[in-house]
Amino acid sequence: MMPFNVAPFVGDELKYVEQAIRNHKISGDGAFTKKCNAWFESRFAAQKVLLTTSGTSALDMAMLLCKFKAGDEVILPSYTFSSTATSILVGGGVPVFVDIRPDTMNIDETKIEAAITERTKAIAVVHYAGFACDMDAVIAIAKRHNLKIIEDAAQGVMSTYKGQALGTIGDFGCYSFHETKNYSMGEGGALVIKDSAFNERAEILREKGTNRSKFFRGQIDKYTWVDVGDSYLPSEINAAYLWAQLQRADEINQNRLATWQFYYDELKPLADAGKIELPTVPPECQECQHNGHMFWLKLKDLDDRTKFIAHMRANGISCVFHYVPLHSAPAGKKYCRFHGEDRYTTRESERLARLPLYYGLTAQDAAQVVATVKKFFT
Ligand SMILES: *Cc1c(COP(=O)(O)O)cnc(C)c1O
């Protein structure tokens, strides 16, 4: 069976992980973590980047930094991974869902403003499949209503919006380095901070509520417990694994984009014939660059998708779908609300299927995937 995903591995991971172990520095914030943080800061022109234990914990930190009060609301799409919503709950806020747009499956920016109440404090956008949300529109709304912007850029590492790296545009950006993402450290993530006024509290939240980071920099004599907090430092072993991939980030990116483009070019005739739908770059974002995180296509309906996935599997190719909209999930019903009409979220989520796409997928395998997709329609 051709796998749906293979965790990225470039080879030098073993060398760097061994180095971390031989240095007897395997807890957090050692040399590899610092190198990774600095790499993102310089490559993405980010004010501050802190590696975390997961994309989820980066989101948790972002929401905690927003300091919500009970009843404060955060607007987000329902078509996303649970973490976007759970982090809002961790931060003490209430998730309010709005509909998505069918071309990118991203939040429909035209639906945000109507969902704003006097309790709204932030907008959490998700750059689905590494395709940018309409950030100019989101920023304009946030400015008008004095809202924070949190970018769930778990899938958007190395993507850009009008020249800016995804994750660096809003107040906070969150990356994931889970093994299913473009760059991995097993489990891990990073928080991007735009305004340096948040740096100190971010370090404290990340270090169990203590000012230990300041202590290590020699800025204070002894460290102490000063605020709420958690443990968001990844091990150096994990950071060493990620460091190997950052050294080859462009190669990984090109490789994924080549597979993505091959799928797109080969399947475009099916889309032109009206048999499937493919992702499109919106006209207002022709200068946006995605990162080949995911290749999705849409079938006619749920029934058609079920048959399609079964057909792919029967032909030895593992295909998957996601997400079940959060507002229809048990916790979504309990803790959240949906504002406006669910015109696309449920309907489009039921038609979407994802093809295998990972670093190192061979041209031969990609050709087999395409041939098998085409066979379904003949
Ligand atoms: C993967 C992902 C997350 C969570 O990242 P983890 O590192 O697994 O915690 C959050 N949001 C989105 C959109 C994701 O794809």
The ligand as a MOL file (V3000), in Angstrom:
LIG
                    3D

  0  0  0     0  0            999 V3000
M  V30 BEGIN CTAB
M  V30 COUNTS 15 15 0 0 0
M  V30 BEGIN ATOM
M  V30 1 C -1.3380 19.9900 12.6310 0
M  V30 2 C -2.2380 21.1060 12.9460 0
M  V30 3 C -2.3540 21.6260 14.2380 0
M  V30 4 C -1.7290 20.9940 15.4470 0
M  V30 5 O -0.3680 20.8130 15.4140 0
M  V30 6 P 0.3110 19.7470 16.4090 0
M  V30 7 O 1.7690 20.0170 16.2310 0
M  V30 8 O -0.0970 18.3940 15.9650 0
M  V30 9 O -0.1540 20.0580 17.7830 0
M  V30 10 C -3.1500 22.7330 14.4290 0
M  V30 11 N -3.8180 23.3020 13.4160 0
M  V30 12 C -3.7460 22.8220 12.1700 0
M  V30 13 C -4.5080 23.5170 11.0840 0
M  V30 14 C -2.9740 21.6980 11.8930 0
M  V30 15 O -2.9300 21.2200 10.6490 0
M  V30 END ATOM
M  V30 BEGIN BOND
M  V30 1 1 1 2
M  V30 2 1 2 3
M  V30 3 2 2 14
M  V30 4 1 3 4
M  V30 5 2 3 10
M  V30 6 1 4 5
M  V30 7 1 5 6
M  V30 8 2 6 7
M  V30 9 1 6 8
M  V30 10 1 6 9
M  V30 11 1 10 11
M  V30 12 2 11 12
M  V30 13 1 12 13
M  V30 14 1 12 14
M  V30 15 1 14 15
M  V30 END BOND
M  V30 END CTAB
M  END
